[in-house]
Structure formats: C-alpha cells, structure tokens
Amino acid sequence: MDHPFIEEHNIPYLYLLGKLPAEEQEHFEEHFIVCPECLNRLEMTEGFIDSLKTIAREDILRPQAYVQAGILAWIARLSRKRQAMLLSITILLLVSLPAALFVAEMKRVRGELDQAKIAYVDRQRQFEEQRQTVQKLEKELQETRLKSAEQRQRLETELERERQERTRLADGTNRPGRLHAIATVFSLINTRSADPTQPSAKNEIVISRSSQFIVLSPEFDPDPDIQTYRGAITTDDNRLIWRGDKLRLNLKGTIELGFSARLFRPSGYLFTLEGFTKQGNYIHISKYPFTVTIK
C-alpha cells in the first residue's frame, strides 16, 4: 500500500471509522508504523473526528437543557397548592408505575405458567396413550407368539406321527414276510373291460375292523428295462392320500406295499403305478381302481 493509493481512497479516515476491510486494515497498519507522514495524517484525522463528536454531543444536550429549564420555570410559576398537587401526582406515578409493571409481569408469568400446565397435561395424555398402545401391542405380540408356539408344537407332533407311520409302512414294505403274519394281502388286478366304452371294473377290498395293517400287491408284467417304480393312491375326488417312490420288486417278482388299515375309509380309490426306465424317464404301468369296505 503506497501514498498515492492512501491519498486517493482517504485510508486514514476510513481506518479511524472502522470501515476498512480486514486485509486493507492490516496492510495500512503495517505501513503507518514505519511511515511518519501517514502517522501524522492519522493523528490529525483522529483529532478532527473527535472535535465533530464533541460538537454533536453539545448539540444534543443543549435542547434537553432548554427543556429541563423550561419545565422548572413552569413549575416555579405555579401556586404552592398546585405544586403540592403536582408533587403528589408525581409521587403517585412513581409508586404506581412499578406496581403496574409488577402486576403486568405477574399476569405474563401466570399466562406462561398456565400454558406450560396445559402443555404438560397434553404431553402426559399423549404419553399415557402411547404407553397403553405399547402395552396392547406387547400383549398381542405375546399372544401371537403363544399361538405360534402351540401351532408349531402341534405341527411337529403331527409330522412326527406321520414320520413314524411312514417308517412303519416302509418297514412293512421291506419286510413282507413279517407283515404277512399280521396283515391281510389284497391283490390289485388290472381289470380292463373288453368294451372300451364301459368303465373298468373295480377291485373290492374288505377290511376287518380289527385289522391293523393291509398289504396291496398290484399285478403287472415286470419289464427288465424298469429299474424302480413309484405309485400313488388317490380318492374318487382326486385327493392324494399316499405317494411312494423307489419301489422295487421283491423275490417273488412283485411289489407288496404295507399300509395302516386306518388310512382307508369306506370309499372308492385309484392306485396308479409308474416305472422309471434306464433312459431316465417314468412310463405308465397301469391303474387299479378299488373300493374299500369296512366290516
């Protein structure tokens, strides 16, 4: 920052008024510390500004003094009775004004306190509603968990019973000799009608009420190309009640399947047999419609 720039922009005056940007103020301070000319100019400008401030203060105080003197002169011209009355009114104002301000402040504080109480009651109500909602949700969640646990336990029990039943059935299938001693064997014959327009005759199976197991043995001609078999039993309304796969021929060249007698009800059924070939696909073997009678 050089002298032409300082003169052109009146930097000392702006500096004393505090209107210089921070960066220019720092540059000017670094300059006038080592520059007697700028330092002298700065002192002169500061003195001029102080003089202006003094004149301005006197101008402000002069009307106030005139007003005060006028008021005192007016009071002096009043009679003593009016001066006493004026003094009483003044004292009353001085006493009542703080009281009025105090009352107004009390009203404001009371209003704020009432609003705070209303807000507190409203928040308490909201909190209580939220607490009741949380308790209700927790209760519903607990009931749902309890029902889910009961349903899971019931389902596990049913699955275990079904697994045990299948194990017994599989054990009876794999051990026909033992199953024959406690079960009645029923052969399922593929009874096709000679007339294609007539439905096939049904095998009739009569199960004793005391029977626990029965054996179904479908009759068919074994095919050397068949590796394993699979079968299914459905009701007349196409409801599946049993399905088995990887069935193999026994030593007699037949398939014997053991079932619990409780699996069947007096109704019509259809046994379907398929074979898995060496080519890796299933082919239809035969269908065996049969009816069950309980005696």
C-alpha positions as CSV (number, residue, x, y, z in Angstrom):
1,M,0.0,0.0,0.0
2,D,1.6,3.3,-1.1
3,H,0.9,7.0,-0.5
4,P,-1.0,7.7,-3.8
5,F,-3.4,4.9,-3.0
6,I,-3.8,6.1,0.6
7,E,-4.5,9.7,-0.5
8,E,-6.9,8.7,-3.3
9,H,-9.0,6.5,-1.1
10,N,-8.8,8.5,2.1
11,I,-7.5,5.5,4.0
12,P,-6.7,7.2,7.4
13,Y,-10.3,8.5,7.7
14,L,-11.8,5.1,6.8
15,Y,-9.4,3.4,9.2
16,L,-10.5,5.5,12.2
17,L,-14.1,4.9,11.4
18,G,-13.5,1.2,11.3
19,K,-14.8,0.8,7.7
20,L,-11.7,-0.7,6.1
21,P,-11.8,-4.4,5.2
22,A,-9.7,-6.6,7.4
23,E,-7.0,-7.2,4.8
24,E,-6.6,-3.5,3.9
25,Q,-6.6,-2.6,7.6
26,E,-3.7,-4.9,8.2
27,H,-1.8,-3.5,5.2
28,F,-2.3,0.1,6.4
29,E,-1.2,-0.7,9.9
30,E,2.0,-2.3,8.6
31,H,2.6,0.9,6.6
32,F,1.9,3.7,9.0
33,I,4.1,2.1,11.7
34,V,7.2,2.8,9.6
35,C,5.8,6.0,7.8
36,P,5.9,9.2,9.9
37,E,3.9,11.1,7.3
38,C,0.9,8.7,7.4
39,L,1.2,8.5,11.2
40,N,0.9,12.3,11.4
41,R,-2.0,12.3,9.0
42,L,-3.7,9.7,11.1
43,E,-3.3,11.8,14.3
44,M,-4.7,14.9,12.6
45,T,-7.7,13.0,11.2
46,E,-8.4,11.5,14.6
47,G,-8.4,14.9,16.3
48,F,-10.8,16.2,13.6
49,I,-13.2,13.3,14.2
50,D,-13.1,13.9,18.0
51,S,-14.0,17.5,17.5
52,L,-17.0,16.6,15.4
53,K,-18.2,14.2,18.1
54,T,-17.9,16.9,20.8
55,I,-19.9,19.4,18.8
56,A,-22.6,16.7,18.1
57,R,-22.9,15.9,21.8
58,E,-23.3,19.6,22.7
59,D,-26.0,19.9,20.1
60,I,-27.8,17.0,21.6
61,L,-27.6,18.1,25.2
62,R,-28.5,21.8,24.6
63,P,-32.2,21.1,23.7
64,Q,-32.5,18.8,26.6
65,A,-31.2,21.5,28.9
66,Y,-33.6,24.0,27.5
67,V,-36.5,21.7,28.0
68,Q,-35.4,21.0,31.6
69,A,-35.0,24.7,32.4
70,G,-38.4,25.4,30.8
71,I,-40.1,22.8,32.9
72,L,-38.5,24.1,36.1
73,A,-39.6,27.6,35.3
74,W,-43.2,26.5,34.7
75,I,-43.2,24.7,38.0
76,A,-41.9,27.8,39.8
77,R,-44.7,29.9,38.3
78,L,-47.4,27.5,39.8
79,S,-49.0,28.2,43.2
80,R,-48.0,26.3,46.2
81,K,-51.3,24.3,46.1
82,R,-50.7,23.3,42.5
83,Q,-47.1,22.5,43.2
84,A,-48.1,20.2,46.1
85,M,-50.8,18.6,43.9
86,L,-48.2,18.1,41.1
87,L,-45.8,16.6,43.6
88,S,-48.5,14.2,44.9
89,I,-49.3,13.1,41.4
90,T,-45.6,12.6,40.6
91,I,-45.1,10.6,43.8
92,L,-48.3,8.6,43.0
93,L,-47.0,7.9,39.5
94,L,-43.6,6.9,40.8
95,V,-45.2,4.5,43.2
96,S,-48.0,3.1,41.0
97,L,-45.8,2.7,37.9
98,P,-43.6,-0.1,39.4
99,A,-46.7,-1.7,40.9
100,A,-48.4,-1.7,37.5
101,L,-45.3,-3.1,35.9
102,F,-45.2,-5.7,38.5
103,V,-48.9,-6.6,38.0
104,A,-48.3,-6.8,34.2
105,E,-45.3,-9.0,34.7
106,M,-47.2,-11.3,37.1
107,K,-50.0,-11.6,34.5
108,R,-47.5,-12.5,31.9
109,V,-45.8,-15.1,34.1
110,R,-49.2,-16.6,35.1
111,G,-50.1,-16.8,31.4
112,E,-46.9,-18.6,30.6
113,L,-47.4,-20.9,33.6
114,D,-51.0,-21.7,32.5
115,Q,-49.7,-22.5,29.0
116,A,-46.9,-24.7,30.5
117,K,-49.5,-26.6,32.6
118,I,-51.7,-27.1,29.5
119,A,-48.7,-28.3,27.5
120,Y,-47.7,-30.6,30.4
121,V,-51.2,-32.1,30.7
122,D,-51.3,-32.7,26.9
123,R,-47.9,-34.4,27.0
124,Q,-49.0,-36.6,29.9
125,R,-52.1,-37.6,28.0
126,Q,-50.0,-38.4,24.8
127,F,-47.5,-40.4,26.9
128,E,-50.3,-42.3,28.6
129,E,-51.9,-43.1,25.2
130,Q,-48.5,-44.2,23.8
131,R,-47.9,-46.4,26.9
132,Q,-51.3,-48.0,26.5
133,T,-50.7,-48.6,22.8
134,V,-47.3,-50.2,23.6
135,Q,-48.8,-52.4,26.2
136,K,-51.6,-53.5,23.8
137,L,-49.0,-54.3,21.1
138,E,-46.9,-56.2,23.6
139,K,-49.9,-58.2,24.7
140,E,-50.9,-59.0,21.1
141,L,-47.3,-60.0,20.3
142,Q,-47.2,-62.3,23.3
143,E,-50.5,-63.9,22.3
144,T,-49.3,-64.3,18.7
145,R,-46.0,-65.9,19.9
146,L,-48.0,-68.2,22.2
147,K,-50.3,-69.3,19.4
148,S,-47.4,-69.7,17.0
149,A,-45.6,-71.9,19.6
150,E,-48.8,-74.0,20.1
151,Q,-49.3,-74.4,16.3
152,R,-45.6,-75.3,15.9
153,Q,-45.8,-77.9,18.6
154,R,-49.0,-79.3,17.1
155,L,-47.4,-79.4,13.6
156,E,-44.3,-81.1,15.0
157,T,-46.4,-83.7,16.7
158,E,-48.4,-84.4,13.5
159,L,-45.2,-84.5,11.5
160,E,-43.6,-87.0,14.0
161,R,-46.7,-89.1,13.9
162,E,-46.7,-89.1,10.1
163,R,-43.0,-89.9,10.1
164,Q,-43.5,-92.9,12.4
165,E,-46.4,-94.0,10.3
166,R,-44.3,-93.9,7.1
167,T,-41.5,-95.7,8.9
168,R,-43.8,-98.5,9.8
169,L,-45.2,-98.6,6.3
170,A,-41.7,-98.7,4.8
171,D,-40.7,-101.4,7.3
172,G,-43.7,-103.4,6.3
173,T,-42.9,-102.9,2.6
174,N,-39.3,-104.0,3.0
175,R,-40.2,-107.0,5.2
176,P,-43.2,-108.6,3.7
177,G,-42.7,-111.9,5.5
178,R,-43.2,-110.3,8.9
179,L,-46.0,-108.1,7.6
180,H,-47.9,-111.1,6.2
181,A,-48.2,-112.5,9.7
182,I,-50.2,-109.6,10.9
183,A,-51.8,-108.2,7.7
184,T,-54.2,-109.3,5.0
185,V,-52.8,-109.2,1.5
186,F,-55.0,-107.9,-1.3
187,S,-54.0,-108.3,-4.9
188,L,-55.0,-105.4,-7.2
189,I,-55.9,-106.7,-10.7
190,N,-55.8,-104.5,-13.7
191,T,-59.4,-105.3,-14.7
192,R,-59.9,-103.6,-18.1
193,S,-63.3,-104.1,-19.7
194,A,-63.4,-105.7,-23.1
195,D,-65.7,-102.9,-24.2
196,P,-63.7,-99.6,-24.3
197,T,-67.0,-97.6,-23.8
198,Q,-67.6,-99.4,-20.5
199,P,-65.7,-98.4,-17.3
200,S,-63.2,-100.8,-15.9
201,A,-64.3,-103.0,-13.0
202,K,-63.1,-102.1,-9.6
203,N,-61.2,-104.3,-7.1
204,E,-63.1,-104.8,-3.9
205,I,-61.1,-104.8,-0.6
206,V,-62.9,-105.8,2.6
207,I,-61.0,-104.7,5.7
208,S,-61.9,-106.1,9.1
209,R,-62.4,-103.6,11.9
210,S,-59.8,-105.5,14.0
211,S,-57.1,-105.3,11.2
212,Q,-54.2,-103.0,11.8
213,F,-52.3,-103.4,8.5
214,I,-53.1,-104.5,5.0
215,V,-50.9,-105.3,2.0
216,L,-51.7,-104.2,-1.5
217,S,-50.0,-106.0,-4.3
218,P,-50.6,-104.7,-7.9
219,E,-50.4,-107.4,-10.6
220,F,-48.4,-106.5,-13.7
221,D,-45.8,-108.0,-16.0
222,P,-42.3,-106.9,-14.9
223,D,-40.2,-105.1,-17.6
224,P,-36.4,-105.6,-17.5
225,D,-36.0,-102.1,-18.7
226,I,-37.7,-100.8,-15.5
227,Q,-35.2,-100.0,-12.7
228,T,-37.6,-98.8,-9.9
229,Y,-41.3,-98.0,-9.5
230,R,-43.4,-95.3,-8.0
231,G,-47.0,-95.3,-7.0
232,A,-49.8,-93.1,-5.7
233,I,-53.2,-93.6,-4.1
234,T,-56.0,-91.1,-4.6
235,T,-59.6,-90.9,-3.6
236,D,-62.5,-90.6,-6.0
237,D,-62.4,-86.8,-5.6
238,N,-58.7,-86.8,-6.6
239,R,-57.4,-86.3,-3.1
240,L,-53.9,-87.8,-2.6
241,I,-53.6,-90.0,0.5
242,W,-50.3,-91.8,-0.3
243,R,-47.3,-91.5,-2.6
244,G,-44.2,-93.7,-2.7
245,D,-41.1,-93.9,-5.0
246,K,-38.0,-96.1,-5.4
247,L,-40.2,-99.2,-5.1
248,R,-38.5,-102.4,-6.1
249,L,-39.6,-105.9,-6.9
250,N,-39.4,-108.5,-4.1
251,L,-38.1,-112.1,-4.5
252,K,-41.4,-113.2,-6.0
253,G,-41.1,-110.5,-8.7
254,T,-44.0,-108.5,-7.4
255,I,-44.5,-105.3,-5.4
256,E,-46.1,-105.5,-2.0
257,L,-47.0,-102.3,-0.1
258,G,-47.9,-102.3,3.5
259,F,-50.4,-99.7,4.8
260,S,-52.1,-98.9,8.1
261,A,-55.7,-100.0,7.9
262,R,-56.7,-96.7,9.4
263,L,-55.6,-94.9,6.3
264,F,-58.7,-96.1,4.4
265,R,-62.3,-95.3,4.8
266,P,-65.3,-96.9,3.0
267,S,-64.9,-95.3,-0.4
268,G,-63.5,-95.6,-3.9
269,Y,-59.8,-95.3,-4.6
270,L,-57.3,-95.4,-7.5
271,F,-53.9,-96.9,-7.4
272,T,-51.5,-95.6,-10.1
273,L,-48.2,-97.4,-10.9
274,E,-45.3,-96.0,-13.0
275,G,-41.9,-97.3,-13.8
276,F,-38.5,-95.5,-14.1
277,T,-36.6,-96.7,-17.2
278,K,-32.9,-96.9,-17.9
279,Q,-33.4,-93.9,-20.2
280,G,-34.1,-91.8,-17.1
281,N,-37.9,-91.2,-17.5
282,Y,-41.1,-92.6,-16.0
283,I,-43.6,-94.5,-18.0
284,H,-47.1,-95.5,-17.1
285,I,-47.6,-99.1,-16.0
286,S,-51.2,-99.4,-15.0
287,K,-54.1,-98.0,-13.0
288,Y,-56.0,-100.1,-10.4
289,P,-59.4,-98.8,-9.2
290,F,-60.6,-100.3,-6.0
291,T,-63.3,-99.9,-3.3
292,V,-62.9,-100.4,0.4
293,T,-65.5,-101.8,2.7
294,I,-65.1,-101.9,6.5
295,K,-66.7,-104.9,8.3
